[in-house]
Amino acid sequence: MSSIYDIPLRTLAGDPATLAEHRGKALLVVNVASKCGLTPQYEGLERLHKRYADRGFTVLGFPCNQFGGQEPGSSEEIATFCSATYGVTFPLYEKADVNGAGRQPLYTELTRTADADGEAGDIQWNFEKFLIAPDGTVAARFRPRTDPEAPEVVSAIESLLP
């Protein structure tokens, strides 16, 4: 595999996909869940998505049920929940494991990146965020409790945009 853009993915609807359609954009990749104490972060993620979309930015959500079974729903249930509850318009992908032997290959690449404290490795919980630069490199990693609209996240996003 030559880059993260080549890793096979599936959309929430089950269609084959890759990140190639987002090449040249800044991306915020987030493992999401519908029944988590951090689920209200969907609001901030959607605001970021709308605020910077015209500057070449998008949020990408990857539902994950590995943390406390907090994403038990089907793809259809997840799509309905995100749209009806939080007005989510950013792309969502197929439910994925982000840790362990069945880890989605995208997350194998992402978890090699250290956070601000120099820690790489496994995802800690739902809503861990990875900022990908327009060239496909991982620019930053933000742990789950970091609000999507925290100053450090916003400034990192803005530093990558025209």
C-alpha positions as CSV (number, residue, x, y, z in Angstrom):
1,M,0.0,0.0,0.0
2,S,1.5,3.3,-1.0
3,S,-0.7,5.6,1.2
4,I,-3.7,5.9,3.4
5,Y,-5.6,6.8,0.2
6,D,-5.3,3.2,-1.1
7,I,-6.7,1.4,2.0
8,P,-10.0,-0.4,1.2
9,L,-12.9,0.9,3.2
10,R,-16.7,0.6,3.0
11,T,-19.2,3.4,3.3
12,L,-21.9,3.1,6.0
13,A,-24.2,1.9,3.2
14,G,-21.7,-0.9,2.4
15,D,-20.3,0.5,-0.8
16,P,-16.6,0.0,-1.5
17,A,-14.6,3.2,-0.9
18,T,-11.2,4.6,-0.2
19,L,-10.0,7.9,1.1
20,A,-8.8,8.8,-2.4
21,E,-12.0,10.8,-3.0
22,H,-10.7,13.1,-0.3
23,R,-7.2,13.4,-1.6
24,G,-6.0,17.0,-1.2
25,K,-8.3,17.8,1.7
26,A,-7.6,18.1,5.4
27,L,-9.5,15.3,7.1
28,L,-10.5,14.7,10.7
29,V,-10.9,10.9,11.2
30,V,-12.9,10.0,14.3
31,N,-14.1,6.7,15.7
32,V,-17.7,7.5,16.8
33,A,-20.4,5.8,18.9
34,S,-24.1,6.6,19.4
35,K,-24.5,5.6,23.1
36,C,-21.4,7.1,24.6
37,G,-21.0,9.9,27.1
38,L,-18.9,11.7,24.4
39,T,-21.6,11.3,21.7
40,P,-22.6,15.0,22.0
41,Q,-19.2,15.6,20.3
42,Y,-21.1,14.9,17.0
43,E,-22.4,18.5,17.3
44,G,-18.9,20.0,17.3
45,L,-17.7,17.7,14.6
46,E,-20.6,18.7,12.4
47,R,-20.0,22.4,13.0
48,L,-16.3,21.9,12.1
49,H,-17.3,20.0,9.0
50,K,-19.7,22.8,7.9
51,R,-17.4,25.7,8.9
52,Y,-14.4,24.5,6.9
53,A,-15.9,22.4,4.1
54,D,-15.5,25.2,1.5
55,R,-11.8,25.4,2.4
56,G,-11.1,21.7,1.7
57,F,-11.8,20.0,5.0
58,T,-14.1,17.2,6.0
59,V,-14.8,15.0,9.0
60,L,-15.0,11.3,8.5
61,G,-16.8,9.1,11.0
62,F,-16.0,5.4,11.7
63,P,-18.6,3.9,14.0
64,C,-17.0,1.5,16.5
65,N,-18.5,-0.9,19.0
66,Q,-15.3,-1.9,20.8
67,F,-15.7,0.4,23.8
68,G,-18.5,-0.7,26.2
69,G,-20.7,-1.9,23.3
70,Q,-21.6,1.8,22.7
71,E,-22.3,1.4,19.0
72,P,-24.6,-1.7,18.9
73,G,-26.8,-0.5,16.0
74,S,-27.0,-1.6,12.4
75,S,-25.7,0.7,9.6
76,E,-29.2,1.9,9.0
77,E,-29.8,2.6,12.7
78,I,-26.5,4.5,13.0
79,A,-27.3,6.6,9.9
80,T,-30.8,7.5,11.2
81,F,-29.5,8.3,14.7
82,C,-26.7,10.6,13.4
83,S,-28.9,12.4,10.9
84,A,-32.0,12.8,13.1
85,T,-30.2,13.5,16.4
86,Y,-27.2,15.5,15.4
87,G,-27.9,16.5,11.8
88,V,-24.7,14.8,10.6
89,T,-23.8,15.4,7.0
90,F,-20.2,14.3,7.0
91,P,-19.4,10.9,5.6
92,L,-19.7,7.8,7.8
93,Y,-18.1,4.5,7.1
94,E,-18.8,0.9,8.0
95,K,-18.6,0.0,11.6
96,A,-14.9,-0.9,12.3
97,D,-12.6,-2.3,14.9
98,V,-10.0,0.3,15.8
99,N,-7.9,-2.0,18.1
100,G,-7.0,-5.6,18.3
101,A,-6.4,-8.4,15.7
102,G,-9.3,-7.3,13.6
103,R,-8.3,-3.6,13.5
104,Q,-9.3,-1.8,10.3
105,P,-6.1,-1.3,8.2
106,L,-6.7,2.5,8.2
107,Y,-6.4,2.4,12.0
108,T,-3.3,0.3,11.9
109,E,-1.7,3.3,10.1
110,L,-3.3,6.0,12.2
111,T,-2.4,4.5,15.6
112,R,1.3,4.7,14.7
113,T,1.0,8.4,15.3
114,A,1.7,9.8,18.7
115,D,-0.5,12.3,20.5
116,A,0.7,15.6,22.0
117,D,2.2,13.7,25.0
118,G,4.2,11.4,22.6
119,E,2.0,8.4,23.1
120,A,1.2,6.2,20.1
121,G,-0.7,2.9,20.0
122,D,-4.2,1.8,20.7
123,I,-7.2,4.0,20.6
124,Q,-8.3,4.8,24.2
125,W,-12.0,5.2,23.7
126,N,-14.7,6.5,21.3
127,F,-14.1,9.9,19.7
128,E,-10.3,9.7,19.3
129,K,-9.4,12.1,16.5
130,F,-6.7,12.0,13.8
131,L,-6.0,15.1,11.7
132,I,-4.8,14.2,8.2
133,A,-3.0,16.8,6.1
134,P,-3.9,17.3,2.4
135,D,-0.8,15.3,1.5
136,G,-2.1,12.2,3.3
137,T,0.2,12.4,6.3
138,V,-1.1,12.3,9.9
139,A,-0.6,15.8,11.2
140,A,-2.0,15.4,14.8
141,R,-3.8,13.0,17.1
142,F,-6.3,14.2,19.7
143,R,-7.5,11.9,22.5
144,P,-11.3,11.2,23.1
145,R,-12.0,13.9,25.7
146,T,-10.5,16.6,23.6
147,D,-13.5,18.6,22.3
148,P,-13.6,18.8,18.5
149,E,-13.8,22.6,18.8
150,A,-11.0,22.9,21.3
151,P,-8.5,25.7,20.4
152,E,-5.7,23.2,19.7
153,V,-7.9,21.2,17.3
154,V,-9.2,24.3,15.5
155,S,-5.7,25.8,15.1
156,A,-4.3,22.5,13.8
157,I,-7.1,22.3,11.2
158,E,-6.7,26.0,10.2
159,S,-2.9,25.5,9.8
160,L,-3.6,23.0,7.1
161,L,-6.2,25.0,5.1
162,P,-5.7,27.7,2.4
